[in-house]
């Protein structure tokens, strides 16, 4: 977001809270294919309440951009990166 790194054509966003969803939409607006991985059963379902209208608008934008959404999953790191 600050321009320190360049995103590739396909970007995985770990975390499907409001901030993660907003990043996915921002990157999709820039032509990237976005994938959100969320450990909970649905997006924006954590402890931080997201108002209903904001949630629906965000989900609609993710659908418009054909964002791939993977729920009930976690990301783990294997090896040295």
Secondary structure as GFF3:
##gff-version 3
##sequence-region A 1 81
A	DSSP	beta_strand	10	14	.	.	.	ID=ss1
A	DSSP	alpha_helix	18	29	.	.	.	ID=ss2
A	DSSP	beta_strand	33	37	.	.	.	ID=ss3
A	DSSP	alpha_helix	52	64	.	.	.	ID=ss4
A	DSSP	beta_strand	68	70	.	.	.	ID=ss5
###
